[in-house]
Amino acid sequence: MGLAAVAARGEPVSKETFDSLWSLATLHKDDSNPILQEFKLRGRYQGQLHSTDADQGADSDWEDRRSRLGFDAKLFEKQVEIRLDFQSNDGFRDFYDGLMDAYIRWKPTKTLTFTAGKTKPLIGHYDWLEPTITQPTFERSQIFNQLNINRATAFTAEGSVDAFSWRAGIYSNDTPATTGGTGSFEDGEFGDLDGGIAYSAGISYDFKDQLGIDQALVRIDWLHSDREAEDLVLGRYDDILSGTFWAKEGNAALVVEAFHARGGDGANTDVFGFFIQPTYDIVPGKFQLVGRYSYAQSDGATGVRPQNRYETTAGALRGDSYHAIYAGGQYFIYGDKLKLLAGAEYAALSQNSEADRYDGTTFLAGLRLSF
C-alpha cells in the first residue's frame, strides 16, 4: 500500500511501507555483476523556521537550509565507490549551486581507504565530519562555523588497526565554496589548484572495552594551512587543532569537542572554543532530547564571530567571548531519514562595550529528509 493511501486512511505508516518507498532510490543492485554492484540516487532536504529576538533586533523567516541531489555507485566488488551530489541554495533561487561531494573512493582492504576529489577536510570529527542528517541540532557550533572550513579538492587516506584509527589528507585552498550562492566557479568546480595548500593528520582510540560501554571514542585532528591571500577555503588560520570525546551507553550519549585555531590575520586572532552535547532517548528510535553548551574565547577584541545565521541578521557584531545554550528534541518518523526537530538557543557575545553586547534567543522548528 502506498504512503499516500495509508495517510489518507488515517493509519500509522509501517516501517515496511517506508522501506519500500525509500528502496525506489536504488536503481541497480546486483552483487554478481563484476563491474557495477550498486547504483542509487541520494538526496537531502532540510527546511526550517527560525525566530530570533535579541537586544539589537529581531528576525524571523523560513529557509530551505539544505537541498541536495546526486548518486552513489559501488563498483569492482565494492572496492571502488563514486559519489557525486550538488546543492541548491535557499529558496531554490538557483537549482544548481555547485557540487558538494564529488569523489572516487578506493578500499583495497576493509581497514584502508583512499579518497580523491571534492570532499570534507578531515578535522572536527563530530561537528564537521558527522553527516548533518544524523545530528540532533539545527546548526553546527559557533566555534566550528567561524573556522572557514569547507569541502575542498583533496587526496585523503584513512585506516584502522583494532581500536586505533588514523587519517591524513592534502587539500587545495582555492576550491570554490558552495554555500548560499557565494561560490565562484570561473576556475571550475575543483579550482585551478594554484592557491594555498593545507595538510591534516589525526588519530583516535576507542576505550569502550576498558570502560565497559558501547562507545568511548577519543580523537585528535590537526590541520595546517599554507595560506594565500586569495584562498576560498581553509584560509583563515595557519593551524587548527580539534579534540573529540564521543561516548554512548544505552539510551544516552555525550559529545565533547574542542577547537583551537592560531595564526590568523587581522581580526582573526587566536581563538579557542568547545561544546558539550548530551542526548537521551526518551523513546528509543522515536523521541530524543538534546542539550548543548557552547563557548568560545579569542585573544583579540574581535576574534569571535557570531553565528552567520540568525545572530548576524539580528544585529550581532564580533566580540571576544561567546556563550550559548541549546535545548531541543527530535521526533523520528523514519529514523534519521525523515524526522522533525525543534529547539531554542540562547547566546551571549561580549564585545568592546557592554552597550554593544549581543544577547538573544533563537527558536527553531523544521524537518529533515534524506534518501
WOTA-V682197 format. One record per backbone hydrogen bond with DSSP energy under -1.0 kcal/mol. NH is the residue of the N-H (numbers start at 1). CO is the residue of the C=O. If there is no record, write none. Layout:
# WOTA-V682197
nh={NH;NH}
co={CO;CO}
This chain:
# WOTA-V682197
nh={6;7;8;9;10;11;18;19;20;21;22;23;24;25;26;27;28;30;33;37;38;39;40;41;42;44;45;46;47;48;49;50;51;52;53;54;55;59;61;63;65;66;68;69;70;71;72;73;74;75;76;79;80;81;82;83;84;85;86;87;88;89;92;97;100;102;103;104;105;106;107;113;114;115;116;117;118;119;123;128;129;134;145;146;147;152;154;155;156;157;158;159;160;161;164;165;166;167;168;169;170;171;172;173;175;182;188;191;198;199;200;201;202;203;204;205;206;207;211;212;213;215;217;218;219;220;221;222;223;224;225;226;227;231;232;233;234;238;239;240;241;242;243;244;245;246;247;248;249;252;253;254;255;256;257;258;259;260;261;262;268;269;271;272;273;274;275;276;277;279;280;281;282;283;286;287;288;289;290;291;292;293;294;295;296;297;298;299;303;304;311;312;314;315;316;319;320;322;323;324;325;326;327;328;329;330;331;332;333;334;337;339;340;341;342;343;344;345;346;347;348;349;350;356;357;358;360;361;362;363;364;365;366;367;368;369;370;371}
co={2;3;4;5;7;6;14;15;16;17;18;19;21;22;23;39;39;37;30;74;74;28;72;25;70;68;369;66;367;63;365;61;363;59;361;57;359;52;50;48;63;46;44;86;42;84;40;82;38;80;35;76;75;105;73;103;71;101;69;98;67;94;89;87;85;118;83;116;81;114;79;158;106;156;104;154;102;152;121;124;124;131;141;142;144;119;117;170;115;168;113;166;111;164;161;204;159;202;157;200;155;198;153;196;172;179;185;188;171;224;169;222;167;220;165;218;163;216;207;208;208;248;246;205;244;203;242;201;240;199;238;197;225;228;173;173;148;262;262;223;260;221;258;219;256;217;254;215;252;249;279;247;277;245;275;243;273;241;271;239;265;267;261;297;259;295;257;293;255;253;289;251;287;287;283;283;330;280;328;278;326;276;324;274;322;272;320;270;300;319;309;307;310;312;311;304;350;296;348;294;346;292;344;290;342;288;340;286;338;338;334;368;331;366;329;364;327;362;325;360;323;358;321;353;354;349;347;53;345;51;343;49;341;47;339;45;337;43}
